[in-house]
Amino acid sequence: MTADEAVALAVRQNPRLSAAARDIVAARRGVSSARALANPSVTFTPGITGSAGSDEELLVTQPLELNGTRSARAGVASAQLRRTQAEATVELRNLVQQTKNAYYELARFQELQALAQDVLRTAEEFHRGVRRQAEEGLRPQIDPVQTEIELNRARQQVTLADSQVSTAQATLNTLLGRAPAEPVRAQPLMTEASSAPVPDTAPPIDRDTVLGQALAGRAEITAETAQREAFVQEARLARAQGRPDLAPQFRAGSITRGVQQTGVGLGITLPFLDYGSRRNRIRQAEASASAQEARVEATRNQVRQEVSQAVTRLEAAAAVVQQYRQGVLDQARRLLDASLRALQLGAPGASILTVLEAQRTYRGVVTEYTTALANHAQARAELERAAGSVPATLLPGASPDLRTSK
């Protein structure tokens, strides 16, 4: 499984993202509801005794909402839809980063598992050879003790590596919407590095360009801006409810003994009296909109911080990978080969301890290089999220209006 395949599977099967897509459908229904004309009110008062219960048995009233309440109500729902779409995009981008991080973590542990198994095989062969030589009197009896200690350490490393692979596999499978123990194999980091290479002289990242892209594309900013607009529309709705409105009416004096005394009228609502309820709702919405503006700016500052940190981390990760490629790996391998050769030839100063130390050094360098490759891949995923590069169209069932959403 490649990283892109893992992301595609997570987008398709992760329940959190599926829930976010359904939230968009619900919010879109809310817009359709808000745009509809208010339902008519029907009052039916049949007479219980011989006389009617009121002057008319049937009264049908249809508010026209000419005072702007319907458009303001639709404005609130539309702002809430934009916020829901933006929050779904945030969920998408977080899921993509989490999936890539989990994928590269699994790839790292799988490579360390393979390294631990290789070290164990080497330790077993080395221990058998030293023990045989000690039995023949060619080596001190202490040497097999030293190699057996190293063999036990190698076995412990394999056990630890196996548990780390199982844990990383469970984390990735959960993000993919699968059973934790389902088998999954990540592409080796060396192959991943070849498909997305780290150049020997990495050019500096244009921070201003990345920051501009982030400020224009981060859905977190869009979500907070949409919430501010919702508060503005709520204030507009409260004002509209204080303006007069027309409500055509149909009356029927009697319908139980035949439709009689019918007529059409025109009602006018005059909501001029206000004990403070509507006025304070307006002030509350305006204050909330003002507070939300500060949250929008705080979100922009957070985006600037995240972009700066992501760029710095990626540059540092690339530099570390380059340093290992500039000779550290080869030097560790040559050191191990030379110590083994010296021990086999009986060179002065060669000893079991020298070989064991060279093995530890080589294992440590390979482990650090593998971690450096994983860190570099994860840093790329972090910058991708910080810059808002993942398109919203990856959301399941993305509609045309979502395709234009940030």
C-alpha positions in Angstrom: 0.0 0.0 0.0 1.3 3.4 -1.0 0.7 6.6 1.0 -1.7 7.9 -1.7 -3.7 4.6 -1.6 -3.9 4.9 2.2 -5.2 8.4 2.0 -7.8 7.4 -0.7 -9.0 4.6 1.5 -9.2 6.8 4.6 -11.2 9.4 2.7 -13.6 6.7 1.5 -14.1 4.8 4.7 -13.3 7.0 7.7 -16.5 7.5 9.7 -15.5 10.9 10.9 -15.3 12.2 7.4 -18.5 10.5 6.4 -20.2 12.3 9.3 -18.8 15.6 8.2 -20.2 15.0 4.7 -23.6 14.3 6.2 -23.4 17.5 8.2 -23.1 19.4 4.9 -26.3 17.7 3.6 -28.1 18.7 6.8 -26.9 22.3 6.5 -28.0 22.5 2.9 -31.5 21.3 3.9 -31.4 24.1 6.5 -30.8 26.6 3.7 -33.7 25.3 1.7 -36.0 25.5 4.8 -34.9 29.0 5.6 -35.6 30.2 2.0 -39.1 28.9 2.0 -42.1 31.1 2.8 -43.4 30.9 6.3 -46.2 28.3 6.7 -49.8 29.7 6.9 -51.7 29.5 10.1 -55.1 27.8 10.1 -57.6 28.5 12.9 -60.7 26.3 13.0 -63.2 27.1 15.8 -66.4 25.1 15.3 -69.3 25.7 17.6 -69.7 23.3 20.5 -73.2 24.5 21.5 -75.9 25.8 19.3 -74.0 29.0 18.5 -70.6 29.3 16.9 -67.5 29.5 19.1 -66.4 32.7 17.4 -67.3 35.1 14.6 -65.7 32.8 12.1 -65.2 29.1 12.2 -62.2 29.2 9.8 -59.4 31.7 9.6 -56.4 31.2 7.3 -53.5 33.7 7.5 -50.4 33.7 5.3 -47.5 35.9 6.4 -45.7 37.4 3.4 -42.5 38.3 5.2 -42.1 41.4 3.2 -40.2 43.0 6.1 -37.0 41.0 5.3 -37.3 38.2 7.8 -37.1 35.5 5.2 -34.0 36.8 3.5 -32.3 37.4 6.8 -33.2 33.9 7.9 -31.8 32.5 4.7 -28.7 34.5 5.3 -28.1 32.9 8.7 -28.6 29.4 7.2 -26.3 30.1 4.3 -23.6 31.3 6.7 -24.0 28.2 8.7 -23.7 26.1 5.6 -20.4 27.8 4.7 -19.1 27.1 8.2 -20.2 23.5 8.0 -18.5 23.1 4.6 -15.3 24.7 6.0 -15.3 22.5 9.1 -15.7 19.4 6.9 -12.7 20.6 4.8 -10.7 21.0 8.1 -11.7 17.5 9.1 -10.6 16.2 5.6 -7.2 17.9 5.8 -6.6 16.7 9.4 -7.5 13.2 8.4 -5.1 13.3 5.4 -2.2 14.5 7.6 -3.0 11.9 10.4 -3.2 9.1 7.8 0.1 10.1 6.2 1.8 10.4 9.6 0.4 7.0 10.7 1.5 5.5 7.3 5.1 6.8 7.6 5.2 5.7 11.2 4.2 2.2 10.2 6.8 2.2 7.4 9.5 3.3 9.9 8.7 0.6 12.4 8.5 -2.1 9.7 11.9 -1.1 8.4 13.2 -1.1 12.0 11.6 -4.5 12.4 13.4 -5.8 9.4 16.7 -4.3 10.7 16.2 -5.9 14.1 15.6 -9.3 12.4 18.7 -8.9 10.3 20.7 -7.9 13.4 19.4 -11.0 15.2 20.4 -13.3 12.4 23.9 -11.8 12.3 24.1 -12.1 16.1 23.1 -15.7 16.0 25.7 -16.5 13.3 28.4 -14.5 15.2 27.6 -16.2 18.5 27.7 -19.7 16.9 31.1 -19.0 15.3 32.6 -17.5 18.5 31.3 -20.3 20.7 32.8 -22.9 18.3 36.1 -21.2 18.3 36.0 -21.0 22.1 35.3 -24.7 22.4 38.3 -25.4 20.1 40.5 -23.2 22.4 41.0 -20.5 19.8 39.2 -17.8 21.8 38.8 -17.0 25.5 35.8 -18.5 27.3 34.6 -14.9 28.0 33.9 -14.2 24.3 30.9 -16.4 24.0 29.4 -14.8 27.1 29.7 -11.4 25.5 28.2 -12.5 22.2 25.4 -14.3 24.0 24.6 -11.0 25.8 24.5 -9.2 22.5 22.3 -12.0 21.1 19.8 -11.6 23.9 19.7 -7.8 23.3 19.0 -8.5 19.6 16.1 -10.7 20.5 14.7 -8.0 22.8 15.0 -5.5 19.9 13.0 -7.9 17.7 10.3 -8.2 20.3 10.1 -4.5 20.8 10.0 -3.9 17.0 7.2 -6.4 16.6 5.1 -4.6 19.2 5.8 -1.2 17.6 4.6 -2.5 14.2 1.4 -3.9 15.7 0.7 -0.6 17.4 1.4 1.5 14.3 -0.7 -0.9 12.2 -3.7 -0.5 14.6 -3.4 3.3 14.4 -3.3 3.3 10.6 -6.1 0.8 10.3 -8.4 2.8 12.6 -7.9 5.9 10.4 -8.6 3.7 7.3 -11.9 2.6 8.9 -10.7 -1.0 9.2 -10.2 -3.5 12.0 -7.1 -2.7 14.0 -5.4 -6.1 13.4 -6.1 -6.2 9.6 -2.8 -6.8 7.8 -1.3 -3.8 6.1 2.2 -3.3 4.6 3.6 0.1 3.9 5.9 0.9 1.1 9.6 1.0 2.3 10.8 4.5 3.2 13.7 4.1 0.8 11.2 3.6 -2.1 9.1 6.5 -0.7 12.2 8.7 -0.7 12.9 7.8 -4.3 9.4 8.8 -5.4 9.6 12.1 -3.4 13.4 12.6 -3.3 15.3 14.8 -1.0 17.7 16.7 -3.2 21.4 17.0 -2.2 21.1 20.8 -2.2 17.5 21.6 -1.3 16.4 25.1 -2.5 15.0 27.3 0.3 11.2 27.3 0.6 9.5 30.6 -0.3 7.8 31.3 3.0 5.8 34.3 1.7 4.3 32.2 -1.2 3.4 29.4 1.2 1.9 31.8 3.7 -0.1 33.6 1.1 -1.5 30.3 -0.1 -2.3 29.3 3.5 -4.1 32.6 4.3 -6.2 32.3 1.1 -6.9 28.6 1.4 -7.1 27.5 5.1 -10.7 26.4 5.8 -10.3 27.4 9.5 -10.3 31.1 8.5 -13.3 30.5 6.3 -15.2 28.8 9.1 -14.6 31.6 11.6 -15.5 34.2 8.9 -18.7 32.4 8.2 -19.6 32.4 11.9 -19.1 36.1 12.0 -21.5 36.5 9.0 -24.0 34.3 10.8 -24.0 36.7 13.8 -24.5 39.7 11.4 -27.4 38.0 9.8 -29.0 37.2 13.2 -28.8 40.9 14.0 -30.5 41.7 10.7 -33.2 39.1 11.4 -34.0 40.6 14.8 -34.3 44.0 13.2 -36.6 42.7 10.4 -38.9 41.1 13.0 -39.5 44.6 14.4 -40.8 45.9 11.0 -44.5 45.7 9.9 -45.6 42.8 7.6 -48.6 41.9 5.6 -50.6 38.8 6.0 -53.5 38.1 3.6 -56.4 36.3 5.3 -59.4 34.2 4.3 -62.4 34.0 6.7 -65.5 31.8 6.8 -68.2 32.5 9.3 -69.4 28.9 9.1 -68.2 25.7 7.3 -69.8 23.0 9.4 -73.3 23.9 8.1 -72.1 24.9 4.7 -69.5 27.5 3.7 -71.1 30.9 4.6 -70.1 34.4 5.3 -66.7 34.1 3.5 -64.4 37.0 2.9 -60.8 37.9 2.2 -58.9 40.4 4.4 -55.5 41.8 4.8 -53.8 41.7 8.2 -51.0 44.0 9.1 -48.6 43.1 11.9 -47.3 46.1 13.9 -44.5 44.9 16.2 -43.7 48.3 17.5 -43.8 47.5 21.2 -40.6 46.0 22.5 -39.8 45.5 26.2 -36.1 45.0 25.4 -36.2 41.4 24.0 -35.6 42.3 20.4 -33.3 45.2 21.1 -31.1 43.1 23.3 -31.0 40.3 20.8 -29.7 42.8 18.2 -27.0 44.0 20.6 -26.1 40.4 21.5 -25.6 39.4 17.9 -23.6 42.6 17.1 -21.3 42.0 20.1 -20.9 38.3 19.0 -20.0 39.5 15.5 -17.4 41.9 16.9 -15.9 39.1 19.1 -15.9 36.8 16.1 -13.8 39.3 14.1 -11.2 39.0 16.8 -11.3 35.2 16.5 -10.8 35.4 12.7 -7.7 37.5 13.3 -6.5 35.0 15.9 -7.0 32.2 13.5 -4.9 34.0 10.9 -2.1 34.4 13.4 -2.4 30.7 14.2 -2.1 29.9 10.5 1.0 32.1 10.2 2.6 30.2 13.2 1.8 26.8 11.8 3.2 27.6 8.3 6.4 29.0 9.9 6.8 25.9 12.1 6.0 23.5 9.2 8.5 25.2 6.8 11.2 25.1 9.5 10.6 21.5 10.4 10.7 20.5 6.7 13.9 22.3 6.0 15.5 20.8 9.1 14.3 17.3 8.2 15.7 17.6 4.7 19.1 18.8 6.0 19.3 15.8 8.4 18.6 13.4 5.5 21.2 15.0 3.4 23.8 14.7 6.2 23.2 11.0 6.4 23.5 10.6 2.6 26.8 12.5 2.6 28.7 9.6 4.0 27.5 8.7 7.5 25.8 5.6 6.3 28.8 4.4 4.3 31.2 5.2 7.1 29.2 3.1 9.6 29.0 0.2 7.1 32.8 0.4 6.4 33.5 0.5 10.1 31.5 -2.7 10.7 33.1 -4.5 7.8 36.6 -3.4 8.8 36.1 -4.6 12.4 34.8 -8.0 11.2 37.7 -8.4 8.8 40.2 -7.4 11.4 38.8 -9.9 13.9 38.8 -12.7 11.3 42.4 -11.9 10.3 43.5 -11.6 14.0 44.8 -8.1 13.5 46.3 -6.4 16.6 43.7 -4.6 18.7 40.8 -6.5 17.1 38.4 -8.0 19.6 34.8 -9.1 20.1 34.0 -5.8 21.9 35.2 -3.9 18.9 33.0 -5.8 16.5 30.0 -5.5 18.9 30.5 -1.8 19.2 30.7 -1.4 15.4 27.5 -3.4 15.1 25.7 -1.1 17.6 27.0 1.9 15.7 25.8 0.7 12.4 22.4 -0.3 13.8 22.1 3.1 15.4 23.0 5.0 12.3 20.5 3.0 10.1 17.8 3.5 12.8 18.4 7.3 12.8 18.5 7.5 9.0 15.2 5.6 8.8 13.7 8.0 11.4 15.0 10.9 9.5 13.3 9.7 6.3 10.0 9.2 8.2 10.4 12.7 9.8 10.9 14.3 6.4 7.8 12.6 4.9 5.7 13.6 7.9 7.1 17.2 7.6 5.9 17.3 4.0 2.4 16.2 5.2 2.4 18.8 7.9 3.3 21.6 5.5 0.6 20.4 3.1 -2.0 20.8 5.8 -0.6 24.1 7.0 -0.7 25.5 3.5 -4.3 24.2 2.9 -3.1 22.3 -0.2 -5.5 19.3 0.1 -8.5 20.1 -2.2 -12.0 20.1 -0.6 -13.2 18.1 -3.7 -11.8 15.0 -2.0 -14.7 15.0 0.4 -17.1 12.1 -0.3 -20.0 13.3 -2.5 -18.5 16.8 -2.8 -21.1 19.0 -4.6 -20.4 21.9 -7.0 -20.8 24.6 -4.2 -18.3 22.6 -2.0 -15.8 22.5 -4.9 -15.4 26.3 -4.6 -15.2 26.2 -0.8 -11.9 26.8 0.9 
